[in-house]
């Protein structure tokens, strides 16, 4: 029996976002390997599954995979 509560991630086009949003998301990061914030992200891919959305990429400093969870305020959706 499959678990229907877990949605399959759908790849979104990160570059459909405004340049300002792209720059914010690419700069405002956290790397668990470097244990530092705002090092930057390269090679971003945006995903959505159910009511979750996130951007995966690589830390600019060490190349480790990093994930930025997207949280929308009620008035942003």
ZADRENVO-200637 format. One record per atom (N, C-alpha, C): residue number from 1; y, x, z; atom name. Coordinates in Angstrom, 2 decimals, always signed. Layout:
% ZADRENVO-200637
NUM_Y_X_Z_CA
...
This chain:
% ZADRENVO-200637
1_-1.18_+0.84_+0.00_N
1_+0.00_+0.00_+0.00_CA
1_+1.24_+0.89_+0.00_C
2_+2.21_+0.56_-0.84_N
2_+3.44_+1.37_-0.91_CA
2_+4.47_+0.89_+0.09_C
3_+5.35_+1.80_+0.46_N
3_+6.42_+1.48_+1.39_CA
3_+7.64_+1.06_+0.59_C
4_+7.95_-0.23_+0.57_N
4_+9.05_-0.74_-0.25_CA
4_+10.41_-0.55_+0.40_C
5_+10.46_-0.07_+1.65_N
5_+11.75_+0.14_+2.30_CA
5_+12.43_+1.42_+1.82_C
6_+11.66_+2.30_+1.20_N
6_+12.23_+3.54_+0.67_CA
6_+12.47_+3.38_-0.83_C
7_+13.72_+3.41_-1.22_N
7_+14.08_+3.26_-2.63_CA
7_+13.93_+4.60_-3.35_C
8_+13.62_+4.54_-4.62_N
8_+13.51_+5.74_-5.44_CA
8_+14.92_+6.24_-5.78_C
9_+15.18_+7.52_-5.55_N
9_+16.52_+8.05_-5.88_CA
9_+16.83_+7.94_-7.37_C
10_+18.07_+7.57_-7.66_N
10_+18.55_+7.44_-9.03_CA
10_+19.63_+8.50_-9.22_C
11_+19.52_+9.28_-10.29_N
11_+20.51_+10.31_-10.61_CA
11_+21.76_+9.65_-11.17_C
12_+22.90_+9.95_-10.58_N
12_+24.19_+9.45_-11.03_CA
12_+24.95_+10.60_-11.71_C
13_+26.00_+10.29_-12.46_N
13_+26.79_+11.33_-13.11_CA
13_+27.96_+11.71_-12.20_C
14_+27.81_+12.82_-11.49_N
14_+28.85_+13.32_-10.58_CA
14_+30.18_+13.49_-11.30_C
15_+30.13_+13.88_-12.55_N
15_+31.34_+14.19_-13.30_CA
15_+32.09_+12.94_-13.80_C
16_+31.54_+11.74_-13.51_N
16_+32.28_+10.51_-13.77_CA
16_+33.37_+10.30_-12.72_C
17_+33.29_+11.03_-11.61_N
17_+34.30_+10.92_-10.55_CA
17_+35.59_+11.59_-11.00_C
18_+36.68_+11.22_-10.34_N
18_+37.96_+11.86_-10.66_CA
18_+37.89_+13.35_-10.31_C
19_+38.73_+14.14_-10.95_N
19_+38.78_+15.58_-10.69_CA
19_+39.06_+15.84_-9.21_C
20_+39.94_+15.05_-8.61_N
20_+40.28_+15.23_-7.19_CA
20_+39.07_+15.00_-6.31_C
21_+38.30_+13.93_-6.59_N
21_+37.08_+13.65_-5.81_CA
21_+36.07_+14.77_-5.99_C
22_+35.89_+15.22_-7.22_N
22_+34.93_+16.30_-7.48_CA
22_+35.30_+17.53_-6.65_C
23_+36.57_+17.92_-6.70_N
23_+37.01_+19.10_-5.97_CA
23_+36.80_+18.94_-4.47_C
24_+37.12_+17.76_-3.93_N
24_+36.91_+17.51_-2.50_CA
24_+35.45_+17.66_-2.12_C
25_+34.56_+16.99_-2.88_N
25_+33.13_+17.04_-2.56_CA
25_+32.55_+18.44_-2.74_C
26_+33.04_+19.19_-3.72_N
26_+32.52_+20.53_-3.96_CA
26_+33.01_+21.53_-2.92_C
27_+34.15_+21.26_-2.31_N
27_+34.71_+22.19_-1.33_CA
27_+34.30_+21.85_+0.10_C
28_+34.27_+20.57_+0.45_N
28_+34.01_+20.14_+1.82_CA
28_+32.50_+20.05_+2.05_C
29_+31.92_+21.18_+2.41_N
29_+30.47_+21.29_+2.53_CA
29_+30.08_+21.90_+3.87_C
30_+28.80_+21.83_+4.16_N
30_+28.22_+22.52_+5.32_CA
30_+26.93_+23.17_+4.85_C
31_+26.77_+24.47_+5.16_N
31_+25.55_+25.19_+4.82_CA
31_+24.78_+25.49_+6.10_C
32_+23.55_+24.99_+6.18_N
32_+22.70_+25.24_+7.36_CA
32_+22.21_+26.68_+7.41_C
33_+22.17_+27.35_+6.29_N
33_+21.74_+28.75_+6.25_CA
33_+22.86_+29.67_+6.74_C
34_+24.06_+29.49_+6.19_N
34_+25.21_+30.32_+6.58_CA
34_+25.81_+29.87_+7.91_C
35_+25.53_+28.61_+8.28_N
35_+26.12_+27.99_+9.48_CA
35_+27.64_+28.01_+9.40_C
36_+28.15_+27.69_+8.20_N
36_+29.59_+27.66_+7.96_CA
36_+29.95_+26.43_+7.15_C
37_+31.18_+25.98_+7.32_N
37_+31.66_+24.84_+6.55_CA
37_+32.62_+25.28_+5.45_C
38_+32.74_+24.43_+4.47_N
38_+33.71_+24.58_+3.37_CA
38_+33.55_+25.88_+2.58_C
39_+32.30_+26.32_+2.41_N
39_+32.04_+27.49_+1.56_CA
39_+32.06_+27.11_+0.08_C
40_+31.75_+25.85_-0.18_N
40_+31.73_+25.36_-1.55_CA
40_+30.32_+25.12_-2.05_C
41_+30.24_+24.31_-3.12_N
41_+28.97_+23.93_-3.72_CA
41_+29.05_+24.13_-5.22_C
42_+27.95_+24.58_-5.81_N
42_+27.87_+24.68_-7.27_CA
42_+26.65_+23.90_-7.74_C
43_+26.61_+23.58_-9.02_N
43_+25.52_+22.83_-9.64_CA
43_+25.27_+21.49_-8.96_C
44_+26.31_+20.66_-8.81_N
44_+26.14_+19.39_-8.09_CA
44_+25.34_+18.36_-8.89_C
45_+24.53_+17.59_-8.17_N
45_+23.82_+16.44_-8.72_CA
45_+23.99_+15.31_-7.72_C
46_+24.39_+14.15_-8.19_N
46_+24.62_+13.01_-7.32_CA
46_+23.45_+12.04_-7.43_C
47_+23.04_+11.52_-6.27_N
47_+21.91_+10.59_-6.21_CA
47_+22.29_+9.36_-5.40_C
48_+21.56_+8.27_-5.68_N
48_+21.72_+7.04_-4.94_CA
48_+20.33_+6.44_-4.75_C
49_+20.06_+5.94_-3.55_N
49_+18.80_+5.26_-3.27_CA
49_+19.07_+4.19_-2.23_C
50_+18.88_+2.94_-2.61_N
50_+19.19_+1.85_-1.70_CA
50_+20.68_+1.88_-1.37_C
51_+21.00_+1.92_-0.08_N
51_+22.42_+1.97_+0.31_CA
51_+22.86_+3.37_+0.68_C
52_+22.07_+4.39_+0.35_N
52_+22.42_+5.80_+0.59_CA
52_+22.88_+6.46_-0.70_C
53_+23.86_+7.35_-0.58_N
53_+24.33_+8.15_-1.72_CA
53_+24.59_+9.56_-1.20_C
54_+24.27_+10.57_-2.02_N
54_+24.46_+11.95_-1.60_CA
54_+24.61_+12.86_-2.82_C
55_+25.14_+14.04_-2.55_N
55_+25.30_+15.06_-3.58_CA
55_+24.51_+16.28_-3.14_C
56_+23.66_+16.79_-4.02_N
56_+22.90_+18.00_-3.76_CA
56_+23.44_+19.10_-4.64_C
57_+23.49_+20.30_-4.10_N
57_+23.94_+21.44_-4.87_CA
57_+23.51_+22.73_-4.18_C
58_+24.13_+23.82_-4.56_N
58_+23.81_+25.13_-3.99_CA
58_+25.04_+25.70_-3.31_C
59_+24.83_+26.30_-2.15_N
59_+25.91_+26.97_-1.44_CA
59_+26.45_+28.10_-2.31_C
60_+27.76_+28.17_-2.44_N
60_+28.39_+29.21_-3.25_CA
60_+28.12_+30.60_-2.67_C
61_+28.01_+30.70_-1.35_N
61_+27.84_+32.00_-0.70_CA
61_+26.40_+32.51_-0.77_C
62_+25.41_+31.65_-0.41_N
62_+24.03_+32.14_-0.30_CA
62_+23.06_+31.51_-1.30_C
63_+23.46_+30.43_-1.97_N
63_+22.61_+29.80_-2.97_CA
63_+21.61_+28.80_-2.42_C
64_+21.58_+28.60_-1.10_N
64_+20.67_+27.64_-0.49_CA
64_+21.05_+26.22_-0.89_C
65_+20.05_+25.34_-1.03_N
65_+20.31_+23.93_-1.34_CA
65_+21.07_+23.30_-0.18_C
66_+22.16_+22.62_-0.51_N
66_+22.94_+21.88_+0.49_CA
66_+23.09_+20.44_+0.04_C
67_+23.24_+19.56_+1.00_N
67_+23.36_+18.13_+0.73_CA
67_+24.58_+17.59_+1.45_C
68_+25.39_+16.85_+0.72_N
68_+26.53_+16.16_+1.30_CA
68_+26.26_+14.67_+1.21_C
69_+26.11_+14.03_+2.36_N
69_+25.89_+12.59_+2.42_CA
69_+27.23_+11.89_+2.19_C
70_+27.25_+10.89_+1.32_N
70_+28.47_+10.15_+1.03_CA
70_+28.53_+8.92_+1.91_C
71_+29.60_+8.80_+2.67_N
71_+29.80_+7.65_+3.55_CA
71_+31.10_+6.98_+3.14_C
72_+31.00_+5.72_+2.81_N
72_+32.18_+4.98_+2.36_CA
72_+32.71_+4.12_+3.49_C
73_+34.03_+4.12_+3.63_N
73_+34.68_+3.21_+4.58_CA
73_+34.63_+1.81_+3.96_C
74_+34.72_+0.79_+4.78_N
74_+34.63_-0.59_+4.29_CA
74_+35.61_-0.90_+3.17_C
75_+36.80_-0.32_+3.20_N
75_+37.80_-0.63_+2.19_CA
75_+37.70_+0.23_+0.94_C
76_+36.73_+1.15_+0.89_N
76_+36.58_+2.05_-0.28_CA
76_+35.59_+1.55_-1.30_C
77_+34.70_+0.65_-0.94_N
77_+33.62_+0.24_-1.83_CA
77_+34.09_-0.75_-2.84_C
